[in-house]
Amino acid sequence: MLNFKKLFRAPEAKASRTAQVLAFESGGRARWTPRDYAALAREGYLTNAIVHRAVRLIAENAASCGFLLYEGAQERDGHPLSQLLTKPNARQDGASFFEALYAHMLLAGNAYVEAVALGDQVRELHALRPDRMKVVPGHDGWAEAYEYSVAGRSVRFDQLASNVPPILHLTFFHPLDDHYGLAPIEAAAVAVDTHNASSAWNKALLDNAARPSGALVYSGPEGAVLSDSQFDRLKRELTDTYQGAVNAGRPLLLEGGLDWKAMSLTPKDMDFLEAKNSAAREIALAFGVPPMLLGIPGDNTYANFQEANRVFWRQTILPLASRVGSSLAQWLSPQFGGELRIVVDTDRIDALANDRAALWDRVANAPFLTLNEKREATGYAPVADGDRLG
C-alpha cells in the first residue's frame, strides 16, 4: 500500500534544529535592544575625550580603506557595486557613509544599512540609527522584519519581501544575546564612569581655587555655638566671595572666634590621577586602540609610535573593515549576480608599507614559485603565460 504522505510531502528546507527553541524564546515579538544607546553615547562619545578620540580614530581610518571587488579570481574595475559603495546615496560619499556605519557599531554594537531599490535594482545605501531599530523575530527565531521608529511613527522592513533583504544588520559578538551585538563602549562602561568622575573631581578642585578644602573652627566662649543666621551668612559669604577660580588667592577675612584649618591631600588621596590614567588605558583596550596613539601617559608597550600604529591597523582596522566588506558582498551579491568578494586594498595603506615591502621581497626571492603563484600571494590576478617559474 502506497504511503501518500511520503509521496506528496512538502520539500524539506534547511534549518537549524534549535530554531524552534529560539522561536519559542523570542515569542515572535519585537525586541528592543536592552542597552541605553543614548546614555552610552552621551557619557562616552559626547563627554569623554578618550572614547571620542578612540571612536573617531577607528571610524575615520576604517572609512579611509579602499575596497577591491573580485568575481572569482578576477578583479572587476568599474563594477556597479563598486560605484554604489563609492557613492552610496545623494547626501553622502563613501567615506562619510562608512564612518557613520563604523561609529554605530562601536557605540551600539549594532549597525543597520538600508538598501533603497528602484524596481529590482539597488540604487542607494543608507546607514540607520541603531537606537531607532528593533528586531522582529520570525517563526524560526531569526529576524523576519525590522521596525524603524521615530517620534511615534514606524516603518516596517520585511526581510522576505525581495531577493535582497532591505536591511543588513551588522553586529559585534554578544555571548548572551541572539539578536543584538555587544558594543566596546558597554564593556568599558565602568572605566568610562571612573574617568568621568576623576575629571569631575579635578574640575571641582579647580573651581575651589585649585586647593583642597578646609574647615572653619569656631573657638568662642566655652559652650557657645553660632546661631542659625550667623551660620547661613557665613556659608553664603564663603560661596559668593571666596569660591571659584576668579577668587583664587583672595585672603579670607575672619571674625572673632573663627579659625581656618586647611586640609591637605595625602599621597593616597592623590591616587585619583593614576586611577584616571588606568581607566583611560582600559577604555583604549576595549576599543583596540594602543594607548600611545591616544596620548595616555605611562604606557610604553610599543617601541615607537610607528609600531603602535602598525599593530592598530593589523589588529583593529583591517579586521573591522574586512568583516563589513564581506557582509556587504554576501548581502548584495544576489542583486548583481555572480560570487562577488569585497576585500580591503591594503596596498594603499601607508601604515602597512613596511609589511608590504617585506612580503614582496620574500615572494620575489622565492625561486620555487611560478609568476602566477607570486601574483596570487601578493593579491594580484593571474596573467597569461604566468605558470612558469619567475
N, C-alpha and C positions, 0 to 999 in steps of 0.2 A: 504494500500500500504506500502510495507516494505521500511524502510529508510536504503539503503545500506551503507550510510556514517557512520551511527551509528554501523552497523554490522561489518564493516571492518576497523574501525578507529584504528590508532596505539595505543598501550597500553600507559597509562599515566605514566609519570615519575615524581618523587618527585622533586620539585624545588621551591625556594622562589619566591613570586610574584614580588619581587623587582629586580630579576635577569636581566630582560630586560632593566630596567633603568640603572643598574650598567654596563651592557654590552655597552649601548649607551654612557655612560660617559667615559668608558675605550677605546672604539673605536677599540678594537682588536689589539692595537699597543703595542709593548714592552715599558715598563715604567722603566726608571732608577730611583733609589732612589734619592729623591731631595736633600739629605744632602751630604755634602762632608766628606766621611768617613776618607779619608787620612788626611784632615786638623784637624778633631776632634782627631784622633789617635795621630797625631804629636804634637798638642798643649796640649793634655791631657796626654795620656799614655807615650809618649816619652819624654815629657818635664816637666810635673807637678808631683811632688813626691806624692801628696795626691791622685791624680787619679791613678797613677801607683800602689801604695800600696793598694788602695781600690779594684781595679780590680783584682790584684793578690790574695788578701785575699779572695775575694768571689770565684774566679775561682778555686783556689787551694783547698779550703775547700770543695766546692761543688763537685769537681772531686774526692775527697777522700771518698765520700759517697759510700758505697756498696749497690748494688741493690739485691732485692729478687724477684724471678719470681713465680707468682701464676697462676695456671689454675683452675678457680673457687675458691674453698676454700683451695685447696691443693698446698703446696709449691713444686716446681719442682727443684730438685738439678741436676746439670749436663745437663740442657736443652741446646739445640743448640743455642738458643737465648742468654742465659746467657754466653755461651762461646764466642759468637760473640761480646758481649759488653765488655768482659774481654780482648779480643784481636781483635779489630775491623779491623786492617789491618797489613800488614807486617812491616810497619815503626813505628807504634805507639802502645803503650799499652793502656789499657782503661783509665788510669788517664790522660795521655797526650792528648788523643783524646777529652775527656770531658772538660779538662782545656781550650783547644782551642775553643771548642763549646761555653762554658760559656763566655769566653772573647769576642768572636764575638758578642754575644747578648748584653753585657754590653757596648761595644764601637760602635756598629752599630744599635742595636735594632732588628737585624735580624741574624739568623744563618741558614746555609744550610748543610744538610747531604746528601751525595750521596750514594746510595746503588748499589754496584757492584755485578751483578749476573752472575753466570756460569750456563747456561741452565735456569732452573726455580728456582734456589736456590741462595739466597743472601749470598755471601761469605765474602764481605768486606764492611766497612763503612768508608767514608772519610768526614772530615769537610772542606768545601769550603769557600774561602774568600768572604765575603758578598759584597765588593765593585766591584767585577767582575761579579756578578749575577744580572740579571734583569728578571722581571716577564712578561710573555706573556699572557694576559687575553684571555679567550675564548669567545664563543657566550653568555655564561651565566654571564660573568663579572669576574669569578674567573679564577685562573691560569690554563691554559691547557698545558703550557710548560714553561720551564726556559731556558735562554740562558746565558752561561758562556763564557766570552770574555777575552782574554789575548793577548796583542800585535797584535791586528787586526784580530786575529783568534777566531772563536766562535764554541762552541759545544752546540747543542740543546738537551734538555731533554724533551721528550714527556711524560706528566703525565698520558696519557691514553693508553700507549703502552703495559703495562703489569699489572698483578694482583696487584703488589706492585709498586706504583709510584716511579720513580728513585730518586726523590728529596723530602726530608722532609724540609719544611720551618717553622722555629720556630721564633716567633715574640713576642715582648712586645706590649701591647695595645697602639694604637695610635688613638686619637679621631677624627683626620682629614684625615686619610689615610686608604683606603680599602685594601691595599696590603702590605705595609711596616710598621714595628714597630717603636716605639719611644725609642731611646737609653737614659739611665740615664745621660750619659755624655752630651747629647744635652740639656736636661733640666737644667744642671748645667753649661752651656757654659759661661754665664755671670760671674759666680763665678770663673770659671777656668781662664778667662781673667783677672779678678781682682787679683787673686792670682799670676798669672804670671807677671802682671805689677808691683805688690808690690815687687816681688823677683828681677825683673829687676832694679827697683828703688834702692833697697838695694845694689845690685851689683854695680851699678853706683856710689853710695856713697862710697863704699869701694875702687873703682878704683880712686876716687878723694881724696885719703889719709884719708878716713873714717871721713871726716868732711864736714860740709855744705860749699857751695860755698861762695865766697866773691866778692868784687869789687875793681878794681884798679881805684883810683881817681887821675886825673891829676890836680895839683894845680900850674901850671906855671904862667907866666905873664898873666895879665887880657886879655881875648880875644884870647889867644894863644891856639892852639889845636895841637895834634900830627899829623905828616904827615902820608900819607898812608904807606910809607915804615917803619916808626917807629912803626905804629900800627900793621902791619903784622909781623915785627920782634918780637914785644912784645908777640903777640899771639903764635908765633912759639916757643919761649923760654919757655913760661908757659906750653905748651903742652909737649915739649920734656924733660924739666928739672924738673918740679915740679908736673906733673900729674901722677897718678898711685900709686899702693901700695908700690912699691920699693922706691918711693921718699917721703914716708910719713915722716913728721918731718923735712924735709930739709928746712933750712931758706931761705926766699925769699929776693933776692938781688934787691933792687930798685934803679933806677937812680933818679937824681934830679927832683923834681916836682911830683913824684908818691907816693901815699899813699894807703896802703892796708886797706880796711874796711871789716871785717868779718861779715857774715850774719848768725845769729844763728837761729835755728829752734824753733818755738813756740810750746807749748803743742798741739795746734790744728794741726800743721804740722806733729806732731808725731802720729796722729791718723791712719796713714797708717799701723802701726803694728797691731792695733786692727782690721782694715779693712781686713788685710791679714788673721788673725785668724778666723774672721767671714766668709770670703769666704771659708776657709778650712772646717768650720763646715757645710756650705751649700753644698759643694761637698760631704762630708760624708753623709749628709742627703739624697741627691739624689740617692746615691748608696745603702742606707740602712745599712751603717756601723756606729756603735756607735763611736763618735769622740774619746772616751777614748782608743779604740783599735788602733787608728792611731797616738796616742801621741799628739793630738791637745790640747794646754793649755786652761784653763778656762772653761772646761766642767765637771761638777760634777753631771750629770743627774743620773748616776748609783752609787749605794753604793760602789761597788767594781768592779774590773776587771772581776771576775768570773760571776757576774750578767750581766755585759755588754756582755760578750761572750755568755752567755745562750740566751739572747734576740737576739743577732746577728744570732745564729743558728736557733732559732724558727721563726723569722720574715723575714729572708733573705735567708739563705742557704737552709733550708728544703722546702719552697715553690718553689724555683727555681729548685732544683733537682727533686722534686716530679712532677713538671709540665713537665720537659723534659722526665722523665721516662714514664709518662702517654702518651705523644705524640709518643714516640718510640714504645710503646706497641700497640697503635692504628694503627700505620703505618705498623708495621711488623707482626701483628697477622695473617693476611690472608696468609702470607708465611708459617708460622709454624703451622697453624691450631689451632682451639680452641679459647676460650676467655681468652687471657693472660693479666695479670696485672704485671706491674713493679713498685715496691714500694721501698722506701729507708729503709735500715736496720738501724733503729735508735738505736738498742741495742748495736751497735759498736761505737757509737759516745760518746766520753768521756765527752764532754761539757754538755751532757744531762743525765749524770749518776744520778744526784740527782733527776731529774724529773722521771726517770725510777724507781728508788728505791721507791719513794713516790707512784707511780702508783701500783707497785707490793704489797706494804704494804696495800693500800686501798682495792685492789682486794682480797688479801689473807684473810683479816679480814671481808669479806662480806659473812655472812653465808647463805644468801638467793640466792646465785649464785651457779649453778652447776659447775662441774670441766671444762666442755667444754665451758661454758659461761665465766669462768675466763680465759681460754686459748684464747678464741676469743678476749676478752677485752685487752689482752696483746700482741696480734698479732700472736698467735700460732694456728696451725690447730687442729681440734678436734681429740680425741682418742676414741678407743673402750671402752665401759662401762664408758663413761665420762658424762653421763646425770644424775648422782647422785649428790646430794649436797656435796660439798667438803669443 
